[in-house]
Structures are given as C-alpha cells and as structure tokens.
Amino acid sequence: MLKQAAIEEGQWSEKREFNAGANLAALKAKINEGRDRLAAAKKAALARGEAWGSDVQ
C-alpha cells in the first residue's frame, strides 16, 4: 500500500541491481593487500631486531 502510494507520487524507484561478486572480489583484494603489507612490516621490524606483537610493551 505504501509502495503503491509512493509510485503514484513518483517517489518510488526500484533498487538497482549490483554485482555482489565483483564487490566481494574487490573487498577480498583490499583485505589481502592489507594482510600482505602488515606481514612485510612485521618481517622488516623483526629483521631490525624490533619487538612485534605481544613482545611490544
């Protein structure tokens, strides 16, 4: 009923379709980039003899 009233008033628009697979792939790529960047930072810090993780106080 509310939808019909909104349609009659010209205030209703159908939701746009989107490709969830593409959005999910982009999100996974960002997560993987962050994980890889963190792993590289940890490796470099440990190579310099710096504390990492639970060793940091």
ZAMARGU-4260 file (C-alpha; in steps of 0.2 Angstrom, whole numbers, plus 5000, padded with zeros to 4 digits):
<rodrens>
0) 5000/5000/5000 | 5014/5012/5004 | 5023/5007/4989 | 5008/5010/4978 | 5006/5027/4986
5) 5024/5031/4983 | 5023/5025/4965 | 5008/5036/4962 | 5018/5051/4969 | 5033/5047/4959
10) 5044/5044/4974 | 5047/5026/4971 | 5061/5018/4962 | 5066/5000/4961 | 5083/4995/4969
15) 5097/4995/4957 | 5105/4978/4953 | 5123/4977/4958 | 5136/4963/4955 | 5139/4957/4973
20) 5153/4945/4966 | 5163/4960/4959 | 5161/4970/4975 | 5166/4954/4986 | 5181/4952/4975
25) 5187/4970/4977 | 5184/4968/4996 | 5194/4952/4997 | 5208/4961/4987 | 5209/4975/4999
30) 5210/4963/5014 | 5224/4953/5006 | 5234/4969/5002 | 5232/4975/5020 | 5237/4957/5026
35) 5252/4957/5014 | 5258/4975/5019 | 5256/4970/5038 | 5266/4954/5035 | 5280/4964/5026
40) 5281/4977/5040 | 5282/4963/5053 | 5296/4954/5044 | 5306/4971/5042 | 5303/4975/5060
45) 5309/4958/5066 | 5324/4959/5054 | 5329/4976/5063 | 5328/4967/5080 | 5312/4977/5085
50) 5299/4969/5096 | 5282/4964/5087 | 5265/4959/5093 | 5264/4953/5111 | 5283/4957/5114
55) 5279/4976/5112 | 5276/4985/5129
</rodrens>
